[in-house]
Amino acid sequence: MRDILGSLVDFAVQKFGAEYVEVRAQKLIKTMLTIKERTVEAAKQGVENGVALRVLVKDAWGFASVGTFDKETLHQAVSDACKMAKAASSKIKMPIKLAEVKAVEDKVVVKPKKDPSKISIEDKVKLTTEISNAVLSYDNCIKSCTVDYLDLTGTTCLITNEGTYIQQDKLYVWSRILATAKEAEIFTYSREEIGSTAGYEIFDRETPEIVGERVAKRAVEQIRAKTPKGGTFPGVLGSNVVGVFVHEAFGHLAEADLTLSGSVLLKQLGKKIASDVVTFYDDGTINGAFGSFKYDDEGVPSHKTLLVKDGVVVGLMHNRETAKKFNTQPTGNARAENFRVEPIIRMRNTFMEPRDYSFDELLEDIQFGYYLKSFRGGQANLNGVFQVGIQEAYEIVKGELGKPVRNASISGNTLETLLKVDAVGKDFELWPGRCGKGQTAFVCDGGPHIRVKEVLMGGSA
């Protein structure tokens, strides 16, 4: 494999004068299942092999990908990529330059206790069906359940003209459970995601019975909940909601390509945007976490990146191109979903750092407010405006948890909200998920419980 990929690098440099050549090859096995109401709706298993070729010629990018290792086809793809770059070079306004990195030779081997590629498709169907059964049999109010399952195993290779050659095993196991409940005219929804880079053994801990009951119980309890009051109230955010807030409302703004595209953070570097108790990281080195890996798709080692320190923006997430523009070092955030696409800046495991408050201490000073435990979905704009839907929430009355509320949502401006964080818990949890940005990336987000002095709640008048 190395000889074949190396010949492509030499071809691009010698024939087309490429300044930078990056060849990524993958040999991956993928399984996907969807179970709806105990019935297998989709079951797919197959191989995803291919090669991505990215070149920098005359300060412009060229890219091509092919789903084969045929030598003649690969050389034609290199020619296409280089010609594309040459054509683009006459039209670009700003020449593309890359931050320098140290060449790396490494082989990264993953050794799970339970390799998902060694688990039969029948056993995977049995597992996901058991999850569905656990949800649907919990209560007569449960009306539907969808279980999605995915695993991905195999190896990727990266070789560059700078001397980097990395062979890296890939392993992802993921499942999403969606349930709905209905009683009279009240309709509720519950979701949960499971994800690991450690192995199929994640389901020894997150068993069908445990996961199924958790998802179903949340949906049923929300039926008995009431609608929250609309308006501005103090709030305690659970680690699940903190995670989606950090990811959606702040994290995308701190991806340097989006920062350069006009994110509200562009003029905030080095400035205070949050209260003193707010510190954010993006870390790709957490063992077993869903957003972890040793090297990104440019061959840059993954590491822990400090984004906000005691309320001050101190860093962004970079690939080699944006790192050069900001005169800094790449952070190991360049990721491609597969060989068909170019690597772009993506989050890994993004979270708020814990502090020293217990959960009871976060509640005790609130006369009336809300505990927002679990999120339903979220989105944010580059100007910092965000909205997060909440699938599980409770009133806080005189420092104590009160009645559950349903169909809650919070919204506001990211920077204004971060300045209102006045207490941060000492607990910590990460939550797996999949992030879309033109491509899908496996990520984690989370943190501790936090208290916000004011949060805008959607609800009844």
N, C-alpha and C positions, 0 to 999 in steps of 0.2 A: 504493500500500500504506500509506504513512504517513497519508494522509487517513482511510482506513478504520479503521486502528488508533487513530488519534487521536480519532475520533468515539466509540469505545467508552470511552476514558478519560473524555472529557467527560460522557458519558451516566452513568457510574458516579458521578462526583463531583456532578453537578448534580441528578440525580434521587434518588440514594440517600445522598448525603452521605459518600461513601467518603473515608477519610483517606489511603489509599494505593491506587493502581491500577497493576497491572503486566500488560501484554499481550505475550505472546511468540508469534510466528508462525514457522512453518518451512516451507520448500520444499526437500525433500531427496530424493535418488535413492539407493536402497539395492540392493546386490547381495549375495546369500548363496548359497554353494555348499557341498555336502558330498560328498566323494569317499570311497568305501569300497572297498578292494581293487580299485582302478583303475576302479571303476564310479561314475558320477554317480548319487548317491542323491537329491539334492535340488538344484534350481537355481531361484532366485527373483530377480526383478528388478522393481522397482516404485518408485512415488512415494509419499512420506509427507508429505502436506500437512496442516496443521492449525493451530489457534490455542488457546493456553492463556490463561485469564483468572483472575488472582488479585487479590482485593480485601481491604482491611482496613476493616471497618465496625464502629463501636462497639467497637474494640479486639479484634475477633475476625476470623479468616481465613474467607474464602469462596473456593471454587475451582470452575471449570468448564472443560471443553475440548470443542472441536468439530472435526471433520475436514472443514471447509469454510470458504470465505471469503464465503459468502452473508451479506449485511449484516443481514437480518432474523433469521437464525439466530444470528448473533453477538450482536446486541442482546438476544435472549432469553437467551442464555448469561450475559451480564453481569447481567441481572435475577436469574437463578437463583443466581449466585455471591453477589450482594449480599444476597439473601433468606436464603441459607444462613448468611452471616456474622451477620446480625441475629438469626437464631434461635439461633446458637451463643453470641452475646454474653451472653445471660442465664444461661448455664451455666458459663462459664469461670471458673476460680479466680483466674487471674492475667492481667490485661490485657496484650495483645501490643503492644509498642513496638519501633520499629526504630531502629538507629543511623543517624545522619545520614551521607549520602554526597554527594559533589559530582556534580552533573548532568553527563552526558557525551553529546556528539554525535560519532559516529565511524563510519567505514566500514572494515571490516577485510577486505582482499582476499588470497586465497591464490593463489599462482602456482606450481604444481608443475611440475617438468620433465616428468613423465608424469601427466596427469590420469586417474585410474581411470575416470571417467565417459566418457572417450573411448576406452577399451580395450574391444574387443568381448567379449561373453560367451563366444564361442568361444575367444578367446585366454586368458581367465581359466580356463576349463575345461582348456585345454591345459597351462597353468602348474601348476595343482593336481594334474592327472594325472601330470605329470612328477615332482612331489614324491613322490607315491604310488609311482610306478615306482622311483624312486631308493631308497626305503625297502625295498620288497618284494624288490628284486633284490640287496640287499646281502649277504644270507646266508640259507641255507635255514631257519635257526632263526626268522626273522621270520615270524609267523603272521597278523598283521593290521596294517592301517594305515588311519587315518581322517584326512582332511585337511579342515578347515573353513576357509572363506574368507569375508570380509566387507569390503565397502567402502561408505563413506557420504560423499556429496558434496552440496553445496547451500548454502543461505543461511538464516540465522535473523535475525529482527528483534525488538528489544525496545524498547518505549515505555512510559514511566511518567508519572504526573501531576506528577512532580518535575522534568520537563524532559529526562530521558534519552531519547535515541533512538540505538540502535546497530544497524547492519546488519553481520553477521559471517559470513564464509564458513566452512563446515565441511568438513573433509577427514580421513577416517580410512581406513587400510588395515590389515587384520589377518588373520592366519592362525594356526591351531593345528594341530599335527601330533601325533597319538597313534599309538604303535606298541607291539605286544606281541611277545614272543619266548618260545619254549618248547623245552626239550630235556629228555627223560625226564620227570621230575615237577617240574622247575623252571620257573617262570613268571615273567617279568619285564616291565617296563613302562617306556616312555620317552615324554616329552612335550616339546614346544618351542613357544613362541609368538613370532610376529613382529608388530610393530606400528609404525606411523609416522603422523605428521601431515604429513609432507613430500610424499609422493606414491607412485605405483606403482613409482618407481625403487628403492624398498627391495629389490625382487627382482633388481635388477642386482648388488647386493652379496650378498644372501641368496638365491643361486640355488638351483634345485631340487636340483642335485647336492650343493652344500655343506650345505644344510639336511637333505636326506634322509640323507646319510652320517652327519651328527652325531647324528641321532635314532636311526638303526638301530644305529650302533656302540655307543651307550650301552646299548641294550637287550641286545645280544649279549654285551658285556663283563660285564654284570651276571650272566649265566648262569654264568660261570666264577667268580663271586665267592662268598664265604662269608658266613654270618650273623654279624653283629657280636655282641660280648659285651654283655649287659645290665648296666647299672650307671652309675656316675658317672665320667667321664673328662675330661681336657682335650680341647678341640676347636678346630679351625680351621674357620671358616665361610666358604665362598665368597660372592662378591657376590650371587649368585642366592639363596642361603639367607638372607644378611643382609637382602636386600630383602624377602623374604616375612616374615621376623621383624619388621622395622621396620613393615611394613604391617599384618600380622595381629595381632601381639602388642602393638604399641605404638600404631600409627596410629589404629586404630578407637577406642582409649581416649581419644585426643586430639581426636576429632571432638566439638565442644562439645555437640552435642545428646545424644550418648551419654555424655559426661562428666556432664552434668546428670541423665542417667537412672540414674546410679549407678556409673559407671566408677571404678576404683581411683585414677584421677588426680585426682578431684574435690578431695581433701584434700591433694594433693601439689604444687599450684602454688607455685612459689618454693622448693621443697624439692629436696634432692639425692636422685635415684632411681637414678643410674647412676654408674659410675666416671668419673674426670676426663677420660678419653679419648673419651667418648661425646658426640657432637653430632648432632642430627637436624634435618632441614629438610623442608618440603613446598613445592615450587616449581613454579608453573605457567608459568614463562617460558622453560624450556629449549627451544631451537630444535629442532623436529622430534620431540621426545619425545611419547610416546603420551598423556600426561596434560596437555599444554600447550594453552593458549588465551589470548587477550588479555583477554577479559572473561567473568566468570561469568554465570549466568542471572539475577542481580539487577543486572547492569550494573556490578559492582565490578571494577576492574582486577585482573588476576591478578598476583601478585608472590611473591617468595621469603619464606616464613614460617619463622622460627626457632622450633622446638618445644622442643629440649633444648640447652643450652649447657654444655659441660664437666660433664655429669652432672646439671645442675639444670633442672627443668621451667620454662621461661620463657614458653611460649605454647601456645595451642590453635588449632584450625582453626574459623573462625566464618562464619556467615551474618550478615545484619543483625540478626536477632532475638536470637541468642545473644550477639552483640557488645554489644548494649544491656544485656543481663542481666549481663554481665561488665564493663561500663563500659570497653570497649575498641573497637578498630576492626575492621570486617569484613575478612577475609583473602582474599576472592575464591574461596571454596570452595563456593558455592551452585551446585549442578548438577542439572539434570533430564535424565533419559534421553531424553525427547521431549516433545511438546506434551501428551501425555495425563496427565502427572504433574506435581506441584509440585516445585520445586527443594528439595533437602535438602543437608546438609553432606557433601561427598565429598572424598576425597584426590585429589591430582593426580600429581605425581612426588615420591615420599616416599623419603628416603634418609639414610644415615649419612655424615657428612663424613669424607673420608680423612685420614690422618696421615702417618707417615713410615717404617713398617716395610716391608721387602721380604717377599715370600712365604717365602723361605728363612729369614729371621730369625724369622718367626712360628712356623716348624716347629722350629727348632733346639733349644729348651729342653724339648721334649716327649719324654719317655722312651717313653711309650705313650699313644696317644690316637687321635682320628679326624679326618680331613679330610672335611668335609661339603660337597660341591661344588655339588649341584643339588637343588632341592626337587621333591617330588611334589605336595604340597598342604598346606594349613595352616588352622588355626582357633584362635580365642582367645575367652575369655569376658570379661565386663566386670570380673570380679574379678582379672584378670591371668593366669589359668591358660591356657597355650597348649600346642599340640601341632603339630609340623611333620613331615610325612613326607619322607624323603630318597630320591631316585631314583638318586643317584650318590655313593658315598662310598668312602674308602680308610683303611686303618690308617696311623697314624704311629708309626714305631718308631725310637727313638734319633735323633730329629730328621730322619728321612727318610721319604718316602712309601713305604708298603708295599703289601700286597695289597688288592684291591678287596673291598668288602662290599656286600651287597644287603639290601633291605627294612629299612633303618635308619629310625629316627625319634627325634626329640628332644622332650622335654616339660619343663614346669616352670612357674615363676612369673616373669612378665616382669620385675618390679622386682628380684627376687633375681638373675636371670640378668644383667641389665644391670650390676649391681654387680661381677660377676665378669669383665667384659671388661677385659683387662689390656694388650692391644696391638691397634693398628689399622693396617692396611696403607696404602700410598700409591697403590695402583691404584684404579680407579673404573669401574663399569659400571652402566647402568640396563637393566631388563628390563621389556618391555611385558606387559600383562595386562588382564583385565576383572574388575572387583570388583562383587560383589552386595551390596546393602543395601536389598532391596525393589525397587530399580532397578539396572540395569547401568550402570557407568561405566568408561570407558577410562582406564587409569592406567599409571604406571611405578613401579617401586621398585628399590632396589639400594644400592650403596655399594662399599666396598673389602672385601678379605678382613679378617677379624678373628680374634683369639684369645680364647677364653673359658677361664678356669681350670678350671671344672667345668661339664659339661653332662650331663643325664640321658639316657642312650641306651637305647632299646628294643632288645632282641635276645635271644639265648639266655643261659641262666644260666651 
